[in-house]
């Protein structure tokens, strides 16, 4: 009887100890800084083309994981170690639209538990540069 109780306790605790590590977690970070005074739209690891991004409404853009940075603002995004694509474009504040020709992209390589910073530069009339 003691063995049966010990086995039942062990089985009850198995999931808790098996999954205690939490699995894959985003332990690295990409810090994106808007290096200008203009409004910038930023998205990380999007599979969308520049034209597809430019066709999105603000709500659709944020629903796909995108975010907006005001002038000189920064945001840190959690990510797993590895390569990531950062896309950014200036937003025409009069129309609220992203110019398809203005979407810039850069690949960011992250190590485990590291933070890599990138800065978006340029202006609404040019393609955004990500450095």
C-alpha positions as CSV (number, residue, x, y, z in Angstrom):
1,X,0.0,0.0,0.0
2,X,2.8,2.4,0.8
3,X,4.3,1.7,-2.6
4,X,1.0,2.5,-4.3
5,X,0.7,5.8,-2.5
6,X,4.3,6.7,-3.3
7,X,3.7,6.0,-7.0
8,X,0.6,8.1,-7.0
9,X,2.4,11.0,-5.4
10,X,5.3,10.7,-7.8
11,X,2.9,10.7,-10.8
12,X,1.0,13.7,-9.5
13,X,4.2,15.7,-9.2
14,X,5.6,14.6,-12.5
15,X,4.0,17.3,-14.6
16,X,5.0,20.0,-12.2
17,X,8.7,19.0,-12.1
18,X,8.8,18.2,-15.8
19,X,7.5,21.6,-16.9
20,X,9.1,23.7,-14.1
21,X,11.8,24.9,-16.5
22,X,9.2,26.8,-18.6
23,X,10.4,25.7,-22.1
24,X,11.5,28.2,-24.7
25,X,11.4,31.7,-23.4
26,X,12.4,35.0,-25.0
27,X,15.6,35.8,-23.0
28,X,17.2,38.3,-25.4
29,X,16.0,41.7,-26.5
30,X,16.1,44.1,-29.4
31,X,16.0,47.8,-28.4
32,X,14.6,50.0,-31.2
33,X,15.2,53.7,-30.9
34,X,13.7,56.4,-33.2
35,X,16.7,58.6,-34.0
36,X,14.6,61.4,-35.5
37,X,11.7,63.7,-34.6
38,X,9.2,61.9,-36.9
39,X,6.7,59.1,-36.2
40,X,8.1,55.6,-37.0
41,X,6.3,52.3,-37.5
42,X,8.3,49.3,-36.5
43,X,7.7,45.5,-36.8
44,X,10.0,42.6,-35.9
45,X,10.0,39.3,-37.8
46,X,7.1,40.1,-40.1
47,X,6.6,38.0,-43.2
48,X,5.0,40.9,-45.0
49,X,6.5,42.8,-47.9
50,X,6.9,46.6,-47.8
51,X,3.8,47.1,-50.0
52,X,1.7,44.8,-47.7
53,X,2.9,46.7,-44.6
54,X,2.1,50.0,-46.2
55,X,-1.5,48.8,-47.0
56,X,-2.3,48.1,-43.3
57,X,-4.3,50.3,-41.1
58,X,-2.9,51.4,-37.8
59,X,-5.0,48.8,-36.0
60,X,-4.0,46.0,-38.4
61,X,-0.4,46.9,-38.1
62,X,-0.5,46.7,-34.3
63,X,-2.5,43.5,-34.4
64,X,0.4,41.9,-36.4
65,X,2.8,42.9,-33.6
66,X,3.9,46.3,-35.0
67,X,4.3,49.4,-32.8
68,X,4.9,53.1,-33.3
69,X,7.7,55.3,-31.9
70,X,7.4,59.0,-31.5
71,X,10.5,61.1,-32.0
72,X,13.5,60.0,-29.9
73,X,11.4,57.3,-28.2
74,X,12.7,53.7,-27.7
75,X,11.1,50.4,-27.1
76,X,12.6,47.0,-26.1
77,X,11.2,43.9,-27.7
78,X,11.7,40.4,-26.2
79,X,13.1,37.8,-28.7
80,X,14.8,34.5,-28.7
81,X,18.5,34.2,-29.5
82,X,19.0,34.0,-33.3
83,X,18.5,36.2,-36.3
84,X,15.6,38.6,-36.5
85,X,14.4,41.1,-39.2
86,X,13.5,44.6,-38.1
87,X,11.4,46.6,-40.5
88,X,10.7,50.3,-40.1
89,X,9.2,53.2,-41.9
90,X,8.2,56.8,-41.3
91,X,4.5,57.6,-41.1
92,X,3.0,60.5,-42.9
93,X,1.3,62.2,-40.0
94,X,-1.1,64.1,-42.4
95,X,-2.4,60.8,-43.9
96,X,-1.4,58.3,-41.3
97,X,0.0,56.1,-44.0
98,X,3.3,54.3,-44.4
99,X,5.0,54.9,-47.7
100,X,5.8,51.5,-49.3
101,X,9.0,52.8,-50.8
102,X,10.0,54.1,-47.3
103,X,10.2,50.7,-45.5
104,X,13.7,49.8,-44.5
105,X,14.9,46.5,-43.1
106,X,17.8,45.1,-41.2
107,X,18.8,41.7,-39.8
108,X,19.7,41.7,-36.1
109,X,21.6,38.8,-34.6
110,X,21.0,38.1,-30.9
111,X,23.0,36.0,-28.6
112,X,21.4,34.2,-25.6
113,X,20.5,36.7,-22.8
114,X,21.8,39.7,-24.8
115,X,20.3,43.0,-25.8
116,X,21.1,44.5,-29.2
117,X,20.2,48.1,-30.0
118,X,19.2,49.5,-33.4
119,X,18.4,53.1,-34.3
120,X,16.0,54.2,-37.1
121,X,17.2,57.3,-38.9
122,X,16.0,59.3,-41.9
123,X,12.8,61.2,-42.4
124,X,9.3,60.8,-44.0
125,X,10.6,61.6,-47.4
126,X,13.2,58.9,-47.5
127,X,13.5,55.2,-46.8
128,X,14.1,54.5,-43.2
129,X,17.6,53.4,-42.3
130,X,18.1,50.9,-39.5
131,X,21.6,50.9,-38.0
